[in-house]
Amino acid sequence: MKAIVYDTYGPPDVLRCDEIEKPIPTDDEVLVRVRAASVNPIDWHFMRGAPYVVRMMLGWRKPKVTRLGVDVAGEVEAVGRNVTEFEAGDEAFGSCRGAFAEYVCTAGSALVRKPGGVSFEQAAAVPVAACTVLQCLRDRARLQVGQQVLINGASGGVGTLAVQVAKAFGAEVTGVCSTRNVDMVGSLGADHVIDYAREDFTTGGRRYDVILDLVTNHSLSACRRVLNPGGTYLMIGGADYRLLSLVSVMIQSAALSWFTSQTLGLMLAKLSKQDFVAIAALMEAGKVTPVIDRRYALAEVPDAIRYLEEGHARGKVIITVE
Ligand SMILES: NC(=O)c1ccc[n+]([C@@H]2O[C@H](COP(=O)([O-])OP(=O)(O)OC[C@H]3O[C@@H](n4cnc5c(N)ncnc54)[C@H](OP(=O)(O)O)[C@@H]3O)[C@@H](O)[C@H]2O)c1
């Protein structure tokens, strides 16, 4: 089978589309014929081994796991003997290591059934983004109906999902994006859209109960100014992820938390089957429809990652596997 492999850290040129052995599922695994995968910033962090902290998990000098791709959707081809939830022919989506391939093996507990009315591409668009958004809004911020939510970076892979999930939870949503994405973010249901080229959300008059920050281009104190008492600010992405910056934000948030009723923190999402089930239900109910920006073939994964690395995707970047 064909798969994207890499054996050294670096730019997208280190990726090769090679012929490798088709995997065999262990007792707890499912063999999936991949129909679609999606690209996340974590894929290029793994590819580059950057920031250096990721090498603590992946290997210091070269990657121990030589395959890329987390979000996957496809058809179940075979199941291990302990897997009771799936059988050959089922359509499923979820997470794995090595989604950029014709086949992948992953734990049965990392997959859920794909709703009938949802395409493989749409299902592949959501696993990482859905866990991030649900764990922020539902678990960390405990979002209530009618609350004010601001999403900084509303037009990207996570942001386009966050706008829709926050609306589905009954919030009043403000999305921040560039001029060319204002209409798109509005069409997803955002009640207010701020064009960051014209307006700085930290100096406007509106106040928020929850701020999801996917860009982290304002200081913590600037964000706190527009956060209501008792509100929650979560830094999700965009920062350089250098250990020192992360530690500095952690220290600042911990110190400030002593003096304020606001909750300030970093977010690191965990992949969760429960969240895959929750997002499947929202998609099936028509409350969430993943936004797909571009599609690439398997051999074009390096181009897909190059595009995502530019930082201006409009929704998700999908790999379709014939
Ligand atoms: N902590 C976690 O667990 C976790 C999980 C998932 C993702 N993340 C991180 O979250 C971030 C977003 O992920 P993603 O998948 O959504 O990335 P993405 O698809 O690459 O989207 C990036 C978006 O950022 C927007 N943007 C760039 N500059 C901006 C600015 N000044 N103000 C507002 N928006 C701006 C871009 O929109 P324009 O083209 O309109 O500028 C683009 O749509 C990444 O840093 C990722 O690493 C973290």
The ligand as a Tripos MOL2 file, in Angstrom:
@<TRIPOS>MOLECULE
LIG
   48    52     1     0     0
SMALL
NO_CHARGES

@<TRIPOS>ATOM
      1 N1         -4.0030   23.2490   22.1590 N.am      1 LIG1
      2 C1         -4.5980   22.3220   21.4270 C.2       1 LIG1
      3 O1         -4.9980   21.2590   21.9300 O.2       1 LIG1
      4 C2         -4.8100   22.5850   19.9690 C.ar      1 LIG1
      5 C3         -5.6390   21.7730   19.2120 C.ar      1 LIG1
      6 C4         -5.8560   22.1050   17.8640 C.ar      1 LIG1
      7 C5         -5.2200   23.2260   17.3190 C.ar      1 LIG1
      8 N2         -4.3860   23.9470   18.0910 N.ar      1 LIG1
      9 C6         -3.7300   25.1600   17.5630 C.3       1 LIG1
     10 O2         -4.7250   26.1210   17.2710 O.3       1 LIG1
     11 C7         -4.3110   26.9360   16.1880 C.3       1 LIG1
     12 C8         -5.3910   26.9460   15.1210 C.3       1 LIG1
     13 O3         -5.5350   25.6350   14.5840 O.3       1 LIG1
     14 P1         -6.3050   25.4550   13.2030 P.3       1 LIG1
     15 O4         -6.3140   23.9990   12.9040 O.co2     1 LIG1
     16 O5         -7.5850   26.2000   13.2190 O.co2     1 LIG1
     17 O6         -5.2840   26.2270   12.2220 O.3       1 LIG1
     18 P2         -5.5310   26.7340   10.7400 P.3       1 LIG1
     19 O7         -6.5990   25.9170   10.1060 O.co2     1 LIG1
     20 O8         -4.1900   26.8260   10.1150 O.co2     1 LIG1
     21 O9         -6.1500   28.2100   10.9030 O.3       1 LIG1
     22 C9         -5.3910   29.3080   11.2010 C.3       1 LIG1
     23 C10        -6.3370   30.5150   11.0980 C.3       1 LIG1
     24 O10        -5.7570   31.5880   11.8160 O.3       1 LIG1
     25 C11        -6.3000   32.7620   11.2530 C.3       1 LIG1
     26 N3         -5.4980   33.9340   11.5960 N.ar      1 LIG1
     27 C12        -4.2030   34.2020   11.2500 C.ar      1 LIG1
     28 N4         -3.8490   35.4000   11.7650 N.ar      1 LIG1
     29 C13        -4.9280   35.8680   12.4630 C.ar      1 LIG1
     30 C14        -5.1710   37.0340   13.2390 C.ar      1 LIG1
     31 N5         -4.2340   37.9820   13.3980 N.pl3     1 LIG1
     32 N6         -6.3790   37.1830   13.8400 N.ar      1 LIG1
     33 C15        -7.3420   36.2480   13.6910 C.ar      1 LIG1
     34 N7         -7.1890   35.1170   12.9460 N.ar      1 LIG1
     35 C16        -5.9740   34.9330   12.3520 C.ar      1 LIG1
     36 C17        -6.2960   32.5090    9.7680 C.3       1 LIG1
     37 O11        -7.3390   33.2680    9.1990 O.3       1 LIG1
     38 P3         -7.1310   34.4590    8.1450 P.3       1 LIG1
     39 O12        -6.6980   33.8300    6.8570 O.co2     1 LIG1
     40 O13        -8.5070   35.0460    8.0960 O.co2     1 LIG1
     41 O14        -6.0660   35.3710    8.7000 O.co2     1 LIG1
     42 C18        -6.5800   31.0000    9.6920 C.3       1 LIG1
     43 O15        -7.9150   30.7800    9.3240 O.3       1 LIG1
     44 C19        -2.9620   26.3680   15.7180 C.3       1 LIG1
     45 O16        -1.9450   27.1300   16.3190 O.3       1 LIG1
     46 C20        -2.9610   24.9520   16.2870 C.3       1 LIG1
     47 O17        -1.6530   24.4970   16.5170 O.3       1 LIG1
     48 C21        -4.1640   23.6620   19.4050 C.ar      1 LIG1
@<TRIPOS>BOND
     1     1     2 1
     2     2     3 2
     3     2     4 1
     4     4     5 ar
     5     4    48 ar
     6     5     6 ar
     7     6     7 ar
     8     7     8 ar
     9     8     9 1
    10     8    48 ar
    11     9    10 1
    12     9    46 1
    13    10    11 1
    14    11    12 1
    15    11    44 1
    16    12    13 1
    17    13    14 1
    18    14    15 2
    19    14    16 1
    20    14    17 1
    21    17    18 1
    22    18    19 2
    23    18    20 1
    24    18    21 1
    25    21    22 1
    26    22    23 1
    27    23    24 1
    28    23    42 1
    29    24    25 1
    30    25    26 1
    31    25    36 1
    32    26    27 ar
    33    26    35 ar
    34    27    28 ar
    35    28    29 ar
    36    29    30 ar
    37    29    35 ar
    38    30    31 1
    39    30    32 ar
    40    32    33 ar
    41    33    34 ar
    42    34    35 ar
    43    36    37 1
    44    36    42 1
    45    37    38 1
    46    38    39 2
    47    38    40 1
    48    38    41 1
    49    42    43 1
    50    44    45 1
    51    44    46 1
    52    46    47 1
@<TRIPOS>SUBSTRUCTURE
     1 LIG1         1 GROUP 0 **** ****
